[in-house]
Amino acid sequence: MSSPAISIVIPIYNAAPFLADAIQSILDQTFKDFECIIINDGSTDDSDRILRSFQDKRIRYLQNDGNRGIVYTLNRGIDEAVGSYIARMDGDDLSVNDRLEKQLAYMKEHPKADMVATTVNLIDEQGFFTGQWSDDRAHVNYMEIRTFMPDNNCIAHPTVFAKADVLRSLKYRECQREKEDYDLWLRWLNAGYTIHKVDSPLVKHRIRQGSTTRNRQKNISLGLASTKFQFIAHELKHLHLTGFVFRTFIFSLRDLSLGILKKIRQPFVSR
């Protein structure tokens, strides 16, 4: 039996209210030659029952031995994948039904592309459209993405579609948990690999109350500085000093200054 062209990796942790629709959006794809690797990371809600209700043979349902975290779960999915390409999605997002078809076509039309993301439409817990991500829409082609990335992330993680061998060679790092995607994009670009984007919202990205995405906003500047400093330390350790690393360092100093200023001002603002 031949391997599927695409492996879709979906980590799950307590996503029961949205899970069935998320999985169905993958099963309804116009491109059919894929495996869907769903990894339950120790969910305590009804996720297990929902996942077991699906009988599609393309689904590979795996369970972690407890709650191991997003980085472990993603890397396990990468190790399990047998497709030539690995696509990402989260258990509370929705993929437009021709997403895989369009991303695969883009990769075949652009053989030098190592990863292709898409733009996103933002939705709330009820599935209603709430807006767009400005940095996502402003940086679409490879040079725009590469130029902007030392400043900030502009790639929506659940939209990623990448060459499996490249993704397997880099993977996610535990020390960058909660910013594991941004750290990977920085290392990806500094290693000379490319990131492209389909300028079409092929994923509906759900922003939930209490979600990691929302929690990151507390002091985003300090978070960015920390992520960049750890990326820089990793690249220096491996002697990957480039102009890209230097530009990231300059922006990290700005982020650190802004983050410290925010912490200093916070007690006065709250009075």
RODO-2510 file (C-alpha; in nm, 4 decimals, decimal comma):
residues 271
     n   res          X          Y          Z
     1     m     0,0000     0,0000     0,0000
     2     s     0,1467     0,3363    -0,1009
     3     s     0,1942     0,6160     0,1494
     4     p    -0,0464     0,9123     0,1413
     5     a     0,0767     1,2348    -0,0153
     6     i    -0,0067     1,4452     0,2913
     7     s    -0,0001     1,3850     0,6653
     8     i    -0,2182     1,6243     0,8655
     9     v    -0,1109     1,6612     1,2292
    10     i    -0,3770     1,7775     1,4759
    11     p    -0,2867     1,8002     1,8464
    12     i    -0,5894     1,7875     2,0772
    13     y    -0,6335     1,9107     2,4318
    14     n    -0,9837     1,9774     2,5647
    15     a    -1,1335     2,0951     2,2360
    16     a    -1,4579     1,8960     2,2590
    17     p    -1,7056     2,1744     2,1658
    18     f    -1,5294     2,2351     1,8322
    19     l    -1,3642     1,9021     1,7591
    20     a    -1,6221     1,7286     1,5400
    21     d    -1,6497     2,0260     1,3046
    22     a    -1,2707     2,0619     1,2864
    23     i    -1,2183     1,6985     1,1907
    24     q    -1,5085     1,7011     0,9455
    25     s    -1,3532     2,0014     0,7694
    26     i    -1,0500     1,7811     0,6987
    27     l    -1,2484     1,4754     0,5939
    28     d    -1,4468     1,6940     0,3510
    29     q    -1,1352     1,8110     0,1652
    30     t    -1,1495     1,7934    -0,2132
    31     f    -0,8028     1,6335    -0,2080
    32     k    -0,8447     1,2847    -0,0628
    33     d    -0,4972     1,1265    -0,0499
    34     f    -0,4031     1,2026     0,3096
    35     e    -0,3728     1,0599     0,6572
    36     c    -0,5033     1,2578     0,9526
    37     i    -0,2926     1,2046     1,2648
    38     i    -0,4906     1,3164     1,5695
    39     i    -0,3044     1,3101     1,8999
    40     n    -0,5010     1,3429     2,2219
    41     d    -0,2728     1,5122     2,4743
    42     g    -0,4447     1,3931     2,7905
    43     s    -0,7792     1,5690     2,7403
    44     t    -1,0147     1,5606     3,0386
    45     d    -1,3295     1,6603     2,8476
    46     d    -1,5353     1,4630     2,5955
    47     s    -1,2668     1,4700     2,3246
    48     d    -1,1922     1,0964     2,3407
    49     r    -1,5523     0,9941     2,2803
    50     i    -1,5862     1,2382     1,9909
    51     l    -1,2646     1,1189     1,8292
    52     r    -1,3643     0,7528     1,8569
    53     s    -1,6964     0,8270     1,6866
    54     f    -1,5178     0,8872     1,3546
    55     q    -1,4691     0,5702     1,1483
    56     d    -1,2779     0,7124     0,8501
    57     k    -0,9759     0,4915     0,7754
    58     r    -0,7618     0,7956     0,7005
    59     i    -0,7710     0,8924     1,0684
    60     r    -0,4899     0,7702     1,2935
    61     y    -0,5918     0,8351     1,6516
    62     l    -0,3052     0,8392     1,9030
    63     q    -0,3008     0,9169     2,2751
    64     n    -0,0220     1,0564     2,4898
    65     d     0,0443     0,9084     2,8319
    66     g    -0,0956     1,2124     3,0069
    67     n    -0,0704     1,5809     2,9228
    68     r     0,2743     1,6140     2,7616
    69     g     0,2294     1,9584     2,6073
    70     i     0,2067     2,1010     2,2587
    71     v     0,5755     2,0671     2,1639
    72     y     0,5984     1,6970     2,2528
    73     t     0,2671     1,6317     2,0784
    74     l     0,3623     1,8132     1,7579
    75     n     0,6993     1,6400     1,7376
    76     r     0,5333     1,3042     1,7938
    77     g     0,3005     1,3802     1,5052
    78     i     0,5958     1,4689     1,2831
    79     d     0,7678     1,1405     1,3729
    80     e     0,4516     0,9431     1,2972
    81     a     0,3844     1,1125     0,9621
    82     v     0,4522     0,9121     0,6451
    83     g     0,3376     1,1665     0,3842
    84     s     0,5741     1,3687     0,1669
    85     y     0,4126     1,6813     0,3114
    86     i     0,2943     1,7618     0,6613
    87     a     0,0014     1,9965     0,7157
    88     r    -0,1013     2,1469     1,0479
    89     m    -0,4348     2,2276     1,2004
    90     d    -0,5757     2,2708     1,5496
    91     g    -0,8746     2,0948     1,6972
    92     d    -1,0805     2,4119     1,7190
    93     d    -1,0113     2,5551     1,3730
    94     l    -1,1757     2,4890     1,0380
    95     s    -1,0153     2,4247     0,6984
    96     v    -1,1882     2,5415     0,3807
    97     n    -1,2666     2,2323     0,1744
    98     d    -1,0109     2,3001    -0,1013
    99     r    -0,7298     2,4014     0,1350
   100     l    -0,5118     2,0924     0,0815
   101     e    -0,5722     2,0944    -0,2930
   102     k    -0,4594     2,4559    -0,3245
   103     q    -0,1545     2,4223    -0,0986
   104     l    -0,0353     2,1064    -0,2735
   105     a    -0,0827     2,2712    -0,6144
   106     y     0,1197     2,5710    -0,4958
   107     m     0,4066     2,3499    -0,3772
   108     k     0,4155     2,1668    -0,7104
   109     e     0,4081     2,4940    -0,9036
   110     h     0,6852     2,6393    -0,6823
   111     p     0,9342     2,3529    -0,6271
   112     k     1,1741     2,5820    -0,4375
   113     a     0,9105     2,6500    -0,1715
   114     d     0,9741     2,4503     0,1461
   115     m     0,6614     2,5657     0,3276
   116     v     0,3396     2,7336     0,2220
   117     a     0,0983     2,8852     0,4714
   118     t    -0,2311     3,0599     0,4009
   119     t    -0,4020     3,3681     0,5345
   120     v    -0,6744     3,3230     0,7961
   121     n    -1,0131     3,4574     0,8860
   122     l    -1,0634     3,4911     1,2613
   123     i    -1,3751     3,3435     1,4214
   124     d    -1,5099     3,3403     1,7763
   125     e    -1,6322     3,0510     1,9895
   126     q    -1,9675     3,0549     1,8094
   127     g    -1,7997     3,0434     1,4686
   128     f    -1,8792     3,4008     1,3722
   129     f    -1,6294     3,6027     1,1695
   130     t    -1,4493     3,8560     1,3904
   131     g    -1,1860     4,0006     1,1599
   132     q    -0,8472     3,9431     1,0026
   133     w    -0,4892     3,9424     1,1291
   134     s    -0,3230     4,2530     0,9851
   135     d     0,0359     4,1185     0,9858
   136     d    -0,0869     3,8017     0,8170
   137     r    -0,2427     3,9953     0,5278
   138     a     0,0412     4,2475     0,4955
   139     h     0,3192     3,9903     0,4409
   140     v     0,2395     3,7293     0,1795
   141     n     0,5298     3,6613    -0,0562
   142     y     0,8594     3,5045     0,0501
   143     m     1,0653     3,8252     0,0666
   144     e     0,7956     4,0071     0,2650
   145     i     0,7790     3,7190     0,5107
   146     r     1,1566     3,6875     0,5465
   147     t     1,2033     4,0636     0,5901
   148     f     0,9307     4,0948     0,8533
   149     m     1,0004     3,7797     1,0557
   150     p     1,2866     3,9244     1,2714
   151     d     1,0332     4,1878     1,3793
   152     n     0,7360     3,9612     1,4484
   153     n     0,5550     3,6483     1,3411
   154     c     0,3235     3,6674     1,0400
   155     i     0,2478     3,2976     0,9865
   156     a    -0,0666     3,1390     1,1321
   157     h     0,0529     2,8065     1,2700
   158     p    -0,2594     2,5999     1,1839
   159     t    -0,2260     2,6922     0,8144
   160     v     0,1208     2,5479     0,7614
   161     f     0,1883     2,2943     0,4845
   162     a     0,5544     2,1892     0,4652
   163     k     0,7961     1,9430     0,3140
   164     a     0,8114     1,6589     0,5629
   165     d     1,1866     1,6047     0,5404
   166     v     1,2629     1,9688     0,6194
   167     l     1,0174     1,9826     0,9090
   168     r     1,1544     1,6566     1,0455
   169     s     1,5099     1,7953     1,0375
   170     l     1,4220     2,0985     1,2515
   171     k     1,1180     2,0176     1,4678
   172     y     0,9882     2,2224     1,7604
   173     r     1,1866     2,3028     2,0748
   174     e     1,0539     2,2506     2,4270
   175     c     1,2361     2,5582     2,5580
   176     q     1,0198     2,7726     2,3296
   177     r     0,6840     2,6423     2,4454
   178     e     0,4003     2,8866     2,3637
   179     k     0,6230     3,0430     2,0976
   180     e     0,7336     2,7134     1,9450
   181     d     0,6002     2,8093     1,6025
   182     y     0,7721     3,1490     1,5808
   183     d     1,1011     2,9955     1,6954
   184     l     1,0713     2,7308     1,4237
   185     w     1,0012     2,9883     1,1519
   186     l     1,3088     3,1898     1,2594
   187     r     1,5331     2,8811     1,2531
   188     w     1,3724     2,7684     0,9257
   189     l     1,4520     3,0946     0,7500
   190     n     1,8009     3,1253     0,8979
   191     a     1,8804     2,7757     0,7695
   192     g     1,8029     2,8965     0,4170
   193     y     1,4616     2,7358     0,3747
   194     t     1,1724     2,9311     0,2274
   195     i     0,8260     3,0166     0,3559
   196     h     0,5554     3,1133     0,1079
   197     k     0,1875     3,1937     0,1575
   198     v    -0,1297     3,1477    -0,0432
   199     d    -0,3058     3,4829    -0,0371
   200     s    -0,6424     3,3317     0,0417
   201     p    -0,8068     3,2601     0,3813
   202     l    -0,8135     2,8813     0,3639
   203     v    -0,8355     2,8381     0,7422
   204     k    -1,0856     2,9799     0,9898
   205     h    -0,8781     3,0383     1,3024
   206     r    -1,0780     3,0361     1,6245
   207     i    -0,9818     3,2726     1,9069
   208     r    -1,1174     3,1381     2,2354
   209     q    -1,1433     3,3071     2,5728
   210     g    -0,8518     3,1815     2,7845
   211     s    -0,6694     3,0392     2,4811
   212     t    -0,2913     3,0425     2,4456
   213     t    -0,3208     3,2959     2,1641
   214     r    -0,5134     3,5341     2,3862
   215     n    -0,2896     3,4753     2,6912
   216     r     0,0196     3,5700     2,4923
   217     q    -0,1028     3,9269     2,4733
   218     k    -0,0301     4,0113     2,8423
   219     n     0,3156     4,1518     2,7697
   220     i     0,3813     4,0609     2,4112
   221     s     0,7039     4,2628     2,3887
   222     l     0,8793     4,0706     2,6669
   223     g     0,7529     3,7456     2,5168
   224     l     0,8948     3,8363     2,1776
   225     a     1,2275     3,9389     2,3292
   226     s     1,2585     3,6096     2,5162
   227     t     1,1761     3,4056     2,2062
   228     k     1,4291     3,5943     1,9953
   229     f     1,7073     3,5751     2,2556
   230     q     1,6645     3,1977     2,2786
   231     f     1,6647     3,1690     1,9000
   232     i     1,9816     3,3809     1,8785
   233     a     2,1557     3,1742     2,1478
   234     h     2,0703     2,8541     1,9603
   235     e     2,2025     2,9863     1,6291
   236     l     2,5234     3,1179     1,7889
   237     k     2,5796     2,7821     1,9576
   238     h     2,5587     2,6141     1,6177
   239     l     2,7693     2,8848     1,4484
   240     h     2,4799     3,0019     1,2300
   241     l     2,5588     3,3713     1,2634
   242     t     2,4006     3,5582     0,9710
   243     g     2,2592     3,8971     0,8866
   244     f     1,9163     3,7498     0,9625
   245     v     2,0273     3,6718     1,3184
   246     f     2,1713     4,0214     1,3576
   247     r     1,8450     4,1826     1,2448
   248     t     1,6552     3,9643     1,4908
   249     f     1,8909     4,0798     1,7666
   250     i     1,8219     4,4465     1,6876
   251     f     1,4468     4,3895     1,7079
   252     s     1,4876     4,1884     2,0286
   253     l     1,6504     4,4896     2,1959
   254     r     1,3523     4,7029     2,0933
   255     d     1,1098     4,4416     2,2281
   256     l     1,2977     4,4191     2,5573
   257     s     1,2917     4,7978     2,6003
   258     l     0,9194     4,8178     2,5247
   259     g     0,8431     4,5280     2,7568
   260     i     1,0370     4,6787     3,0475
   261     l     0,8711     5,0158     2,9899
   262     k     0,5287     4,8511     3,0021
   263     k     0,6102     4,6798     3,3321
   264     i     0,7351     5,0065     3,4808
   265     r     0,4249     5,1972     3,3692
   266     q     0,1757     4,9285     3,4730
   267     p     0,1562     5,0137     3,8487
   268     f     0,0977     5,3800     3,7668
   269     v    -0,1686     5,3046     3,5047
   270     s    -0,3596     5,0758     3,7432
   271     r    -0,3840     5,3382     4,0195
***
